[in-house]
Amino acid sequence: MAQVNLTLFELPKTNGEANKIDPLDRPIHDWYRFVLSFPPHLVREYLKKLGLNDQSLVLDPFCGTGTTIVECKKIGIPAIGIEALPVPHFASMVKTDWEMDPENLRHHAKQIAERAITNLKQNGIEDEPGVAKSYDHNRLRVLPQESQRLLLKNSISPVPLHKTLVLLDAIKSDKETKFRNHELLALAKALVTTIGNLRFGPEVGLGIIKQDAPVMELWLANVEKMARDLATVSMQTKTQSEVYQGDSRNVTHILRSKEVDGVFTSPPYPNEKDYTRTTRLETVLLGFISNLSELRSLKKNLLRSNTRGVYKADEDDKWVSENMEIRRIATEIERRRVELNKTSGFERLYHRVTTLYFGGIAQHLASLRSILRPGAYLGYVVGDQASYLRVMIRTGQLIAQIADSLGYKVESIDLFRTRIATATGEQLREEVVVLRWPGKK
């Protein structure tokens, strides 16, 4: 494989500022957001740098919770997002739907809350924690056993769960449906920020176990934030935004005849992070999956970035079988595993995840070529990793090599910020890999 000459471009921000969100950027973006999402200002900087404007069509093929497409809509650039995970896809869809009267949303949500509170009181439960302590725990609503098994233990306590299920019934049974998605997203955010017991740092885990929480109050606060934000963007509703749920390793199948002028995205990193766990509580409670079989089906549509999502039939590694550096890294990971006598099932898969991950990226970039206009620019936010038995993975450089082999021109690898590797204390780069598609030869 030919050596790729890389230009390193340093963004004019300190490391602390790089990933910080300006308070003025929070409207819409804060409706529901991954803890590790890149900031809106980075999107704006690259839309400008890549020469994209209101006559362009921008694609985010790993759109997550919609940072790129929301920011595009804010500044009047048509955009398309693709996301495989159901809750982030749902969030992106709702966050780009601004055609709603804010006051009507407020009024409807208050009616739903009143109905749910009445239901609670019939069972001797008040929404305000600690007001009523004499209710019968045996009468609390619970999830079906196969759904409960999918959740991290103690991710939500029994009383808040009961209140949440009552509220969900009130939302989903209401005959007026035009507010439903916004109300459900407001609940999804409340579940992972204030109602449940989760913490993100950045891995999902348990925080303080709350025996009770004011579910209706917290939900209404999120709806109120939505209403206020909608009032500020009422004049920008006409910019086209589309969101598809699908596997971005096959972009052509999803978008077919679309013609894209630019791409700005952040795919999963090869970092052993199971993104289905990050959103598991709201995925189950909102009804997107209900059992282990559905979870497995969901994982099969994801880029292979962790050992929990690897299957025997996976063949993405064939796409990078001739890349000597990726093969070297995989071999070194396996050598280190044997040297350290690591024998668990997931440790035996570390080396395979590496080749599957970069093979999936190659498959994605190959598929993308058929919908890109000649001269289209692409920006990929990615990060170095040292998690696989302390073997360094220079993600940006490897993606640049893969892109070069597929006919893309590598314009630069720009430093976005650095972070410290937990295991080794090394400085890891987070970068924006800038590519250009020259067109078919």
C-alpha positions as CSV (number, residue, x, y, z in Angstrom):
1,M,0.0,0.0,0.0
2,A,1.3,3.5,-0.9
3,Q,2.5,5.7,1.9
4,V,0.1,8.6,2.5
5,N,1.6,12.1,3.0
6,L,-0.3,13.8,5.8
7,T,-0.7,17.5,6.6
8,L,-1.3,18.1,10.3
9,F,-3.6,21.1,10.9
10,E,-3.9,22.5,14.4
11,L,-7.2,24.0,15.3
12,P,-6.8,27.4,17.1
13,K,-8.3,26.2,20.5
14,T,-6.8,25.1,23.8
15,N,-7.4,21.4,24.7
16,G,-9.9,22.5,27.4
17,E,-12.0,24.6,25.0
18,A,-12.0,22.1,22.2
19,N,-14.9,19.9,23.4
20,K,-16.7,22.5,25.5
21,I,-20.2,23.6,24.4
22,D,-20.9,27.3,24.3
23,P,-24.2,28.0,26.2
24,L,-25.5,29.7,23.0
25,D,-25.2,26.4,21.2
26,R,-27.3,24.4,23.7
27,P,-30.8,25.1,22.2
28,I,-32.0,22.0,20.4
29,H,-28.7,20.1,20.9
30,D,-29.4,19.6,24.6
31,W,-32.7,17.9,24.1
32,Y,-30.9,14.6,24.2
33,R,-27.1,14.2,23.6
34,F,-24.4,11.6,23.9
35,V,-21.9,12.4,26.7
36,L,-19.1,12.0,24.2
37,S,-20.6,13.9,21.2
38,F,-18.4,16.4,19.5
39,P,-19.4,20.1,19.9
40,P,-21.5,22.2,17.5
41,H,-18.7,24.7,17.0
42,L,-16.6,22.0,15.4
43,V,-19.3,21.3,12.9
44,R,-19.6,25.0,12.0
45,E,-15.8,25.3,11.6
46,Y,-15.7,22.4,9.2
47,L,-18.8,23.3,7.2
48,K,-17.0,26.6,6.5
49,K,-13.6,25.0,5.9
50,L,-15.1,22.5,3.5
51,G,-17.0,25.2,1.6
52,L,-20.5,23.9,2.3
53,N,-23.5,26.3,2.2
54,D,-27.2,26.4,1.7
55,Q,-26.8,25.0,-1.9
56,S,-25.0,21.9,-0.6
57,L,-26.3,18.6,0.7
58,V,-24.4,17.4,3.8
59,L,-24.4,13.8,5.1
60,D,-23.6,12.5,8.5
61,P,-23.5,8.7,8.1
62,F,-22.9,8.0,11.8
63,C,-25.2,10.8,13.0
64,G,-25.7,9.7,16.7
65,T,-27.9,12.2,18.4
66,G,-27.7,14.6,15.5
67,T,-25.1,17.3,16.2
68,T,-24.2,17.7,12.5
69,I,-27.7,17.7,11.1
70,V,-29.1,20.0,13.8
71,E,-26.3,22.5,13.3
72,C,-26.8,22.3,9.5
73,K,-30.5,23.1,10.0
74,K,-29.7,26.0,12.3
75,I,-27.6,27.7,9.7
76,G,-29.8,26.7,6.7
77,I,-27.9,23.8,5.1
78,P,-29.9,20.7,3.9
79,A,-28.6,17.6,5.6
80,I,-29.1,13.9,5.9
81,G,-28.3,11.7,8.9
82,I,-28.0,7.9,9.1
83,E,-27.9,6.1,12.5
84,A,-28.2,2.4,13.4
85,L,-29.1,2.7,17.1
86,P,-32.8,3.3,17.6
87,V,-32.8,5.9,20.4
88,P,-30.1,8.2,18.8
89,H,-31.9,7.8,15.5
90,F,-35.2,8.8,17.2
91,A,-33.5,11.7,18.9
92,S,-32.0,13.0,15.6
93,M,-35.4,12.8,14.0
94,V,-37.1,14.7,16.8
95,K,-34.4,17.3,17.1
96,T,-34.8,18.3,13.4
97,D,-38.6,18.5,13.7
98,W,-39.3,22.2,14.5
99,E,-42.8,22.5,12.9
100,M,-44.7,22.7,16.2
101,D,-46.4,25.4,18.2
102,P,-44.4,25.7,21.5
103,E,-47.5,26.8,23.5
104,N,-49.5,23.9,22.3
105,L,-46.7,21.5,23.2
106,R,-46.6,22.9,26.7
107,H,-50.4,22.7,27.1
108,H,-50.6,19.1,25.9
109,A,-47.7,17.9,28.2
110,K,-49.4,19.5,31.2
111,Q,-52.6,17.6,30.4
112,I,-50.6,14.3,30.1
113,A,-48.9,15.0,33.4
114,E,-52.2,15.7,35.2
115,R,-53.6,12.4,33.9
116,A,-50.6,10.5,35.0
117,I,-50.6,12.1,38.5
118,T,-54.2,11.2,38.9
119,N,-53.4,7.6,38.1
120,L,-50.6,7.6,40.6
121,K,-52.8,9.1,43.4
122,Q,-55.3,6.3,42.9
123,N,-52.6,4.0,44.1
124,G,-51.5,6.2,47.0
125,I,-48.4,7.6,45.2
126,E,-47.4,11.2,44.9
127,D,-45.0,12.4,42.3
128,E,-43.1,14.5,44.9
129,P,-40.7,12.0,46.6
130,G,-41.4,11.3,50.3
131,V,-45.0,12.6,50.4
132,A,-46.6,9.2,50.5
133,K,-44.8,6.2,52.0
134,S,-47.7,3.8,52.7
135,Y,-48.2,2.4,49.2
136,D,-48.0,-1.3,48.5
137,H,-44.8,-2.2,46.7
138,N,-46.5,-5.3,45.3
139,R,-48.7,-3.1,43.2
140,L,-45.9,-1.2,41.5
141,R,-45.7,-1.7,37.8
142,V,-42.7,-3.6,36.5
143,L,-41.2,-4.5,33.1
144,P,-41.6,-8.0,31.6
145,Q,-38.9,-10.2,32.9
146,E,-37.1,-10.6,29.5
147,S,-37.0,-6.8,29.2
148,Q,-35.8,-6.3,32.7
149,R,-32.9,-8.7,32.1
150,L,-31.5,-6.3,29.4
151,L,-31.0,-3.5,31.9
152,L,-28.0,-2.8,34.1
153,K,-29.1,-3.8,37.6
154,N,-30.4,-0.9,39.7
155,S,-30.3,1.4,36.7
156,I,-33.7,2.6,37.8
157,S,-35.4,2.1,41.2
158,P,-38.9,0.5,41.5
159,V,-40.9,3.6,42.4
160,P,-39.4,5.8,39.6
161,L,-39.9,2.9,37.2
162,H,-43.6,2.7,38.2
163,K,-44.1,6.4,37.7
164,T,-42.3,6.3,34.3
165,L,-44.4,3.4,33.1
166,V,-47.6,5.3,34.1
167,L,-46.4,8.4,32.3
168,L,-45.5,6.3,29.2
169,D,-49.0,4.9,29.1
170,A,-50.5,8.4,29.4
171,I,-48.3,9.6,26.5
172,K,-48.8,6.6,24.2
173,S,-52.5,6.2,24.8
174,D,-53.4,9.9,24.1
175,K,-55.3,10.3,20.8
176,E,-53.3,13.4,19.9
177,T,-50.1,12.1,18.3
178,K,-48.4,15.2,16.9
179,F,-46.7,15.9,20.3
180,R,-45.8,12.3,21.1
181,N,-42.3,12.1,19.8
182,H,-41.1,15.3,21.5
183,E,-42.7,14.1,24.7
184,L,-41.1,10.7,24.5
185,L,-37.6,12.3,23.8
186,A,-38.1,14.6,26.8
187,L,-38.7,11.5,28.9
188,A,-35.7,9.7,27.4
189,K,-33.4,12.5,28.5
190,A,-35.0,12.6,32.0
191,L,-34.4,8.9,32.4
192,V,-30.7,9.0,31.9
193,T,-30.0,12.4,33.6
194,T,-32.3,12.6,36.6
195,I,-34.9,9.8,37.0
196,G,-32.6,6.8,36.7
197,N,-29.5,5.9,38.7
198,L,-27.0,6.0,35.8
199,R,-23.8,8.0,35.6
200,F,-21.6,8.5,32.5
201,G,-17.9,9.0,33.0
202,P,-17.6,8.3,30.0
203,E,-18.6,4.6,30.4
204,V,-22.1,3.9,31.7
205,G,-22.3,2.8,35.3
206,L,-24.3,3.3,38.5
207,G,-24.3,6.5,40.4
208,I,-26.3,7.3,43.5
209,I,-29.2,4.9,43.9
210,K,-32.3,7.1,44.3
211,Q,-35.3,5.4,45.9
212,D,-37.7,7.9,44.4
213,A,-37.7,10.8,41.9
214,P,-40.3,13.4,40.8
215,V,-40.8,11.9,37.3
216,M,-43.6,14.3,36.1
217,E,-41.8,17.4,37.3
218,L,-38.5,16.4,35.6
219,W,-40.2,15.4,32.4
220,L,-42.2,18.7,32.2
221,A,-39.0,20.6,32.8
222,N,-37.5,19.0,29.7
223,V,-40.7,19.7,27.7
224,E,-40.5,23.3,28.8
225,K,-36.9,23.5,27.5
226,M,-38.0,22.2,24.2
227,A,-40.8,24.7,23.9
228,R,-38.5,27.6,24.7
229,D,-36.0,26.4,22.1
230,L,-38.7,25.9,19.4
231,A,-39.7,29.5,19.9
232,T,-36.2,30.6,19.0
233,V,-35.9,28.6,15.7
234,S,-39.4,29.1,14.4
235,M,-38.1,31.0,11.3
236,Q,-35.7,28.1,10.3
237,T,-38.1,25.2,9.9
238,K,-38.0,25.1,6.1
239,T,-34.4,23.8,5.7
240,Q,-34.6,20.1,4.7
241,S,-33.4,17.5,7.1
242,E,-33.8,13.7,6.8
243,V,-32.8,10.9,9.1
244,Y,-32.6,7.3,8.2
245,Q,-32.1,4.3,10.5
246,G,-29.7,1.9,8.9
247,D,-26.2,0.4,8.6
248,S,-23.7,2.9,7.2
249,R,-21.5,0.1,5.9
250,N,-24.0,0.1,3.0
251,V,-24.8,3.8,2.4
252,T,-25.7,3.2,-1.3
253,H,-28.6,0.9,-0.3
254,I,-30.0,3.5,2.2
255,L,-29.7,6.7,0.1
256,R,-29.7,5.2,-3.5
257,S,-30.0,8.2,-5.9
258,K,-29.0,11.0,-3.5
259,E,-26.0,13.2,-4.4
260,V,-24.0,14.4,-1.5
261,D,-21.7,17.5,-1.5
262,G,-20.0,17.0,1.8
263,V,-19.7,14.7,4.8
264,F,-19.0,15.5,8.5
265,T,-19.3,12.7,11.0
266,S,-17.8,10.8,13.9
267,P,-17.9,7.0,13.6
268,P,-17.5,4.8,16.7
269,Y,-13.9,4.4,17.8
270,P,-12.3,1.0,18.1
271,N,-12.4,1.4,21.9
272,E,-14.4,-1.6,23.3
273,K,-17.3,0.7,24.1
274,D,-20.7,-1.0,23.7
275,Y,-22.9,1.8,22.5
276,T,-26.0,-0.3,23.0
277,R,-25.3,-0.2,26.8
278,T,-25.0,3.6,26.8
279,T,-28.6,3.9,25.6
280,R,-30.0,0.7,27.1
281,L,-32.4,2.1,29.7
282,E,-34.3,4.4,27.3
283,T,-34.1,1.9,24.5
284,V,-36.0,-0.7,26.6
285,L,-38.4,1.7,28.3
286,L,-39.4,3.4,25.1
287,G,-40.1,0.0,23.6
288,F,-37.4,-0.1,20.8
289,I,-36.2,-3.6,22.0
290,S,-37.8,-6.0,24.5
291,N,-35.6,-9.1,24.5
292,L,-32.2,-10.5,23.9
293,S,-33.0,-11.6,20.4
294,E,-33.9,-8.1,19.4
295,L,-30.7,-6.8,21.0
296,R,-28.6,-9.2,19.0
297,S,-30.4,-8.2,15.7
298,L,-29.7,-4.6,16.5
299,K,-26.0,-5.2,17.2
300,K,-25.5,-6.9,13.8
301,N,-26.3,-3.6,12.0
302,L,-23.4,-1.8,13.9
303,L,-19.8,-1.2,13.0
304,R,-17.8,-3.7,14.9
305,S,-16.0,-1.6,17.5
306,N,-16.2,-3.9,20.6
307,T,-16.1,-7.6,21.4
308,R,-19.7,-7.7,22.5
309,G,-20.8,-7.1,19.0
310,V,-18.7,-9.7,17.1
311,Y,-20.3,-12.7,15.4
312,K,-18.9,-15.8,13.8
313,A,-20.3,-14.9,10.4
314,D,-18.6,-11.4,10.3
315,E,-16.5,-10.9,7.2
316,D,-15.7,-7.2,7.3
317,D,-12.0,-7.9,7.9
318,K,-11.7,-9.1,4.3
319,W,-11.8,-5.4,3.3
320,V,-8.4,-4.7,4.9
321,S,-6.7,-8.1,4.5
322,E,-3.9,-6.4,2.5
323,N,-3.3,-3.6,4.9
324,M,0.0,-4.5,6.5
325,E,-0.2,-2.0,9.4
326,I,-3.7,-3.2,10.5
327,R,-2.5,-6.8,10.3
328,R,0.6,-5.9,12.4
329,I,-1.6,-4.3,15.1
330,A,-3.9,-7.3,15.2
331,T,-0.9,-9.7,15.5
332,E,0.6,-7.6,18.3
333,I,-2.6,-7.5,20.2
334,E,-2.9,-11.3,20.0
335,R,0.8,-11.7,21.0
336,R,0.3,-9.5,24.0
337,R,-2.8,-11.5,25.0
338,V,-0.8,-14.7,25.0
339,E,2.1,-13.1,26.7
340,L,-0.1,-11.8,29.5
341,N,-2.1,-15.1,29.7
342,K,-5.4,-13.4,29.0
343,T,-7.8,-16.2,28.3
344,S,-11.4,-14.9,28.6
345,G,-13.7,-15.1,25.6
346,F,-13.8,-11.3,24.9
347,E,-10.0,-11.0,25.3
348,R,-9.5,-13.6,22.6
349,L,-11.6,-11.4,20.3
350,Y,-9.6,-8.2,20.7
351,H,-7.4,-8.7,17.7
352,R,-10.4,-9.6,15.5
353,V,-12.3,-6.5,16.5
354,T,-9.5,-4.4,15.2
355,T,-9.6,-5.9,11.7
356,L,-13.4,-6.0,11.7
357,Y,-13.6,-2.3,12.7
358,F,-11.3,-1.0,10.0
359,G,-12.8,-3.4,7.5
360,G,-16.2,-1.9,8.3
361,I,-14.8,1.6,7.8
362,A,-13.4,0.5,4.4
363,Q,-16.8,-1.0,3.4
364,H,-18.5,2.2,4.4
365,L,-16.1,4.4,2.4
366,A,-16.4,2.2,-0.6
367,S,-20.2,2.3,-0.5
368,L,-20.2,6.1,-0.1
369,R,-18.3,6.7,-3.3
370,S,-21.4,6.2,-5.5
371,I,-23.4,9.1,-3.9
372,L,-20.6,11.6,-3.6
373,R,-20.4,14.5,-6.1
374,P,-16.9,14.8,-7.7
375,G,-14.9,17.2,-5.5
376,A,-16.9,16.4,-2.3
377,Y,-15.1,16.9,0.9
378,L,-15.4,14.7,4.0
379,G,-14.5,15.1,7.6
380,Y,-14.2,12.2,10.0
381,V,-13.7,12.9,13.7
382,V,-11.8,9.9,15.2
383,G,-9.4,9.2,18.1
384,D,-6.3,7.1,18.8
385,Q,-6.9,4.2,21.1
386,A,-4.6,2.3,23.5
387,S,-7.2,0.1,25.0
388,Y,-6.5,-3.3,23.5
389,L,-3.8,-4.6,25.9
390,R,-2.0,-1.3,25.6
391,V,-1.3,-1.6,21.9
392,M,-1.6,1.8,20.2
393,I,-4.1,2.2,17.4
394,R,-3.6,5.4,15.4
395,T,-7.1,5.5,14.1
396,G,-6.9,8.6,12.0
397,Q,-3.8,7.5,10.1
398,L,-5.2,4.1,9.4
399,I,-8.5,5.5,8.1
400,A,-6.4,7.9,5.9
401,Q,-4.6,4.8,4.5
402,I,-7.8,3.0,3.8
403,A,-9.4,6.1,2.1
404,D,-6.3,6.5,-0.1
405,S,-6.5,2.9,-1.2
406,L,-10.1,3.5,-2.3
407,G,-9.4,6.5,-4.5
408,Y,-9.9,9.3,-2.0
409,K,-7.5,12.1,-1.7
410,V,-6.2,12.7,1.9
411,E,-6.2,16.5,2.4
412,S,-5.1,16.6,6.1
413,I,-5.3,15.1,9.5
414,D,-6.2,18.0,11.8
415,L,-5.7,17.8,15.6
416,F,-9.0,18.5,17.4
417,R,-7.8,17.8,20.9
418,T,-5.7,15.4,23.1
419,R,-6.7,13.2,26.0
420,I,-4.9,11.0,28.4
421,A,-5.2,7.2,28.0
422,T,-6.4,5.7,31.3
423,A,-4.3,2.6,31.1
424,T,-1.0,4.0,30.0
425,G,-1.1,7.8,30.7
426,E,-0.1,8.4,27.1
427,Q,-1.4,11.5,25.2
428,L,-3.9,10.3,22.6
429,R,-4.9,12.4,19.6
430,E,-8.5,13.1,18.6
431,E,-8.4,14.2,15.0
432,V,-10.4,15.3,12.0
433,V,-9.4,13.3,8.9
434,V,-10.2,15.4,5.9
435,L,-10.7,13.6,2.6
436,R,-11.8,14.7,-0.9
437,W,-13.5,12.5,-3.4
438,P,-12.1,13.4,-6.9
439,G,-14.7,11.3,-8.8
440,K,-14.4,8.0,-10.6
441,K,-11.3,7.5,-12.6
